[in-house]
Amino acid sequence: MEKITLVVLLLLDISFCSHAQSKKKSFVQKDMFSVSAGLAGGALVAHPLQDVFVKGSTEFFMEKRISLRADVYAFLPDYNFEGQLQKNTSLFLGAAYHFPYLRWDTYMSLQPGIAFAGLSSGNTAEKVKTGIVPVFEINGGVSYYIRNNLHMYIAAGYVHGNYYPEEAFAFLLDEVRIMGGIGINVFFNRYAPYERRRVRF
């Protein structure tokens, strides 16, 4: 009974928020394009290891609430630790659903991708065994548009994948990642030439 009550209250809260958002115009609109860069830190679920990445993203809003996005995580290795991942750069491409409100934008995304994984059997780069691994990421975060062409964001995500450095066993790449950064954004449109508006900077 308590779980049903919580679900009902959650649905009512979502309904109220959606109704409130519909009355106020949000900054995020269709045909917005953004590019961002930042840092990400990750903790592997099955191993006592932490990763650091330089993260880049690009996103285009097909609709006010729906966007296509691509993310790249450039892995920063540490060769001082034996048996640690020395390569884990990954690329993701997928879609996101947004809940914009004024200059705030809360979003969730689902993105398949590939990871270029490499497990070190020693503390030198020559002993890294590499492979290309299919991975999947679910991601959620909040962006705030400071100015018309500048925004910042924080987000968290979960990555799933299995890397097979040897046929006998799999190295689980499941990882919780936390990230943040800043970006730029512009508005485009796709009207006929005689109806086209100037790009807003």
N, C-alpha and C positions, 0 to 999 in steps of 0.2 A: 504494500500500500504506500509506503514511504517513497519507494522508487517511482511509482506512478505519479505521485504528487510532484516529485522533483522534475520529472519529464514534462508534466503539464506546465509547471512554473517556468521551465526553460523555454518551452515553445511560446508561452505568453510573452516572455521577455524578448525573444527574437522578433516576435510580431510587433511589439511596441517599438523596438529599435528601428525596424524597417519602416514603420509608419512615421516615426520622427525624422528619419533620414530623407523620406520622400518629400517632406515639407521644406527642406533646406537644400539649396544647390551645393553640390560637392565640387571640389576642385578637379577631381579626376573625371575625365570625359572621354568619349570615343575618339579614336585617332591620336591618342597621346603616345609618344615614343620616349623611352627613357634608357639611359645607360648609367650604371653605377659600379663602384669599386669599393672594396673594404677588406677586412680580415675575418677569418673564421677559425674557430678552435673546435676540435673534435675529441671525443673519448670513445674508444672502441668498447663495445658491449662485452665481448668474450675475452678480451685481453687487457692487461693493465698498461695500456699505451695511450698516449695523447698525441694528436696531430695538430699542425698549424698550417693554414692555407692563406694564400692571397686569392680573393674571390672577385670575379667580374660577372656582371649580369647585363642583359639587354631585354627589353620588354616592349611590346606593342599592343595597345588596347583595341581589339576588334569591336568591342562594345564597352559601355561604361563599366560593366561588372566582369567582363571576360577578356583575358589577355593571353597572348602567346609569349613565352619567355624562354630564354636560354641562359644557362649558368655554367661557368667554368671555375673549378677549384684547382689552383696551382699549388701543389704540395711542396712544403719546405722541409727537406729531409734533415735528419741529424745522424751522422755516421758514427757518433760516439757510443751508440747503443747497439749491441749485438742482438740479432734476432728480431729487430724491429722493422716495420715497413719503411723502406727507403724510397719507394715510389708509390704514390696514390693520387695522382692527378686525375680528375674526373670531369666529364662533360655531360650536361643534362639538357633536354629539350622537352617542353611540355606546355601545359596550360594552367592558368590560375583563375580563381574566382574571387572577386573583390567585394568588400563592404565599405564603400567610401562614405565619409561624413565630413563635410566642410573640407579642411585641409588634411584630414587624417584618412588613411586607407589601410584597413585590415584585410589580409588576404590569406588564402590557402592555395597551394599548388601541388600537382602530381606530375612527376617528371621521370621518365625512363632515361637511361644514359649508359655510358661506358666509363670504366675506370682503367687506367694504365698502372696496374699494381706491380710492386716489386718487393720481395721479402729478402732481407739480408741474412746470410748465414755467417757473417763475420762483421767486422767494423770497417770494411773498405767497400768502395763502390764497385770493385771488380767482381765481388761475390753476390751481387744482387740478381735474383731470378725474377724475370719480368713476364707479364702476361696481360692480355686485354680481357676485361671482365664485364659482363652485363650487370648493371646496378639499377636501383630504383630509389627515388627520394620522395618523401612527403614533407612539405615545408609550410610553415606559417609565420607571419610576421606583421609588423606595423610600420607604415611609412608616414612621414610628416613632410608636407611640402612647405618649406620655409619661405621661398620666394616663387615667382612664376616659373623659374627655370632651375631651381635647386631644391633637392630633398635629401633627407637622411632616413635611415631605416635600421631596425633591429629585427632579427628573426631567429627561429630555431627549426631544426629539421632532423629527420631520421633517414639514414641511408642503409639499404639492405643489398648485400651481395656476397658471393662466395668466390674466393680465389684459390686455385689449385696449383701451388708451386710444385707439388709432387702428386703422382697418381694415387698415392696411398691415403692422403688426408687433404681436407679443405681448410683454408684459413678464412674464418668468418670476418667479413668486412663491415658488419653491422656497426653503425656509429651514430652517436648523438652529436649534432653540431650546433653551435651557437655563433651567430655572425652579426656584423654591423658595418655600416659604411655610409657614404654619401654618393649622390648622383646628380645628373643633369637631365632635364626633360623639356621637350618641345611638343607643340601641337601641330599636326598635319591634318589635311582633309583630302577627300577623294571626289570632289565635285567636278563637273564639266569646266573647261577653261574659262568660259564666260561667267561662271558662278563661283570660281575659286577665290577663296579668301587668302590673304597673306599669312604665312606661317607666323605664329605669335611667339616672340622671344621675350 
